Amino acid sequence: MKTVINIVLVLCALGLVYICYASIMGPIEFENQKRVRDEAVIARLIDIRKAQQEYRNQNRGQYTASFDTLIDFVKTQKIPFVLKEGVLSDKQLEDGMTERKAMAIIERAKKSGKWDEVQKNGLENFRRDTMWVAVLDTIFPQGFVADSLKYVPFGNGKQFEIATRNDTTKSGAPIFLFEAKTPYRVYLDGLDKQEIENLIDYQTKLGRYPGLQVGSIEQPNNNAGNWE
């Protein structure tokens, strides 16, 4: 009987040790796993931001609320890249020379075959050539898969929420905004449910979006992420 009691006491002690261990290590493990997932989601949101900013540059300042359109842009479109050689000296700038004027002089020389004006203005080594390069090869690393832009890492196939808004300021100037986001419940799914609910409750009480987001259609924020 005494042996049975001792065994029960040992088991109870082990149970208490495990409970204490779990209560300490559970939140720590959650934070470690959350950090890994946060980093993956943030990296994808930054990729979306880069694609949107380049899309805007080529589309009169407007963003797109369609991932299909954005992905097609990344896959198929080209953007201008200016190859620069030489710089204007302080003396040239003081004399009123600008890059536009310099290129006009050089273009006239190319058409006429007369380079006296180029030499007179000291532009022999000045060059500005525009090349058109693929978006995919310019703003993303080699091997980047454009189709991945819309999918949330650790989201089991779920997509980011994306939206745009076009508005005007009080002075009448146009404002173009975009946002892309995903809630904690999507990419933290599978981790401790109570920890997730605690995190959501905490962010909600602070008036913050309970997840990760880049940009905002509510107010201009220079396309900042809510982790920055």
N, C-alpha and C positions, 0 to 999 in steps of 0.2 A: 504493500500500500504506500509505504513511504517512498519507494522507488517511483511509483506512478506519479505521486505528488511532485517529486523533484523533476520528473520529465515534463510535467505540465508547466511547472514554474519556468523551466528552461525555455520551453516553447513560447510562453508568454513574454519572457524577456527578449527572445529573438524577435517576436512580433513587434514589441515596442521599439526595438532598435531599428527594425525595418521601417516602421512608421515615421520615426524621427529622421531617418536617412532620406526617405521619400519626401518628407515635408521640406527638407533643406535642398536636396538635389533636384527635386521636380521643377521648381521655378528656374533653377540654374540651367537645367537641360533645355527647358522651354526657351529661355533667352538665347542659348547657343543655337538651337535649331531656327529660331526666329531670325537671328542675325544672318544666317546662311541664306534663308529665303528672301529676307529684305534686300540683301545685296544683289541677288539675281533679278528681282523685280525692279529695283532701282536702275540696274544696268539696262534693262529692256525699256523702261520709261525714258531714259536718256537717249536711247536709239530712236524712239518715237519722236522725241523732241527734235533731234537732229534732222530727221526726215521731214518733219513738218516745217521747220525753219527753211530748209532748202526748197521745199514745195512752195512756201510763201514767196520766196525770192523770185520764183519763176511764174507766179500766178497773181501778180498785182497785189501782193500783200495779204492775200486770203489763204486760209488754211482749209483742209478738207475734213469732213466728219465721216468719211468712208475709208476704212482700212484697205478695201480692195483698190480704191483709187490711189491711196498712198503707196501701197506695195507695188502697184503697176508703175507708178512714177519712179520709185527706187530702181526697179528692174530695167526699165526701158529708156528713161530720159537721160539727156546729157545737159551739163551745165558749163558755163564759160569759165575758163581758167586763164588768167593773164600771165604770160611769161614775161618777166621783167629783167632787163639788163640795163645797167647804168642808172645814175640818179642826177637830178639837176643840182647844180652847184648853188651856193648862196648868191653868187653874183648873177647867175642866170635868173634866179627867182626875183632878185631885187630889180632886175631889168624888165620884169613883167612876163617872163617865160613861164608857161604852165605845161603840164604833161600833155594836155589836149593840143595846145599850140605846137608843141614839139612834134607830136605825131602828125599834125596837119602838114608841117614843113617836110617831114620825112615822106609822107604819102605823095606830096607834090613832086618830090625828087624822084620817087619810084616811077611815077607816070611820065615825067618829062625826060628822065635820064640825066638831069642836071643837078649836081650835088653841091653847088657853090653855096646855096643858102644854108644847107646842113652844116657845112664846114665853117661858115661864117658864125653860126650860132653854137659851135662846139658840140654838135649832136651826133658825131660820127659813131660813138659807142652807145647811143641811146636806142633802146628797143622795147616795144610793147606789143607783143603778139598774143592774140586771143585764140586759145585752143578749146575745143569742145570735148569734154571727157564725161564718161558714164558716171551717174550719181553713185551707183553701187561701188565703183572703184575709187571714188573720191572721199566719201565721208564715212565709209565703213571698212573694217579690216578685211583682208583677203579671206575668202571662204564664208563670208557672212550670208546667212540664209534670210532673204527678205521676207519670205512667208511667215517667219517666226515673229514678226513685229506685233501681230495682233493677239498672240497667245500669252497668257499669264504663266510664268514659270511656277511649277508646283500646283497649277490650277486645274489639272486633269482635263485639259482641252478647252477650258473656258477662256473667253476673250476679254481684253480690256474694254472698259466703257470709254467711248470717245465722243466728244461734242465740240461744236464751234458756235461762235456768236459774232455777228456783225452789227456794229452799233456806231453811233456818232457822239462826239463830245458836245458840250454846250456851245462850243464855237463852230460846230459843224464838221469838225475833222473826223474822218472815219477811224473806227477802232475795230481791229480784227483779233478775236481771242479764240483760244482752243484749250481743251483739257483732256487728259487721259488718266484713268484711275482704275483701281481695283480694291475692293474691301478686304479687310483682314480675313473674313470668313472664307474667301475664295482661295487665297494662297497659303493660309495657315491651316487649312483643313487637314485633319489627321493628327494634329498636335493636341495637347491637353485642352479640352473644351472649356473648362472653367477658367483657365488662364486666358484663353481667347476672349471670353465674355468679360473678364475683368479689364482686359486691355481696351475692348470696345467701349465699355462703360466709362473708363477713365478719359478716353479721348473725347467722347460725346459730352461729358460734363465740362470739359475745357473748351467746348465749341469747335472742335477740330474734326476733320474728316477721319472716320475710323478705318483707315487703310493708307495706301500710298497713292499719291497724285502728283502729276506734273501739269503746270499751267492752271488756268482758272477761267471760266466763262462768267464768273460773278464780278470780278474786278481785275484790272490789269496787274500782273505781278512779274512781268518780264519772263514768263514761262518758267518760273522757278518751281522746284519740287518741294513738297511739304516736308522733306527730310533735310533740306538745305538751310 
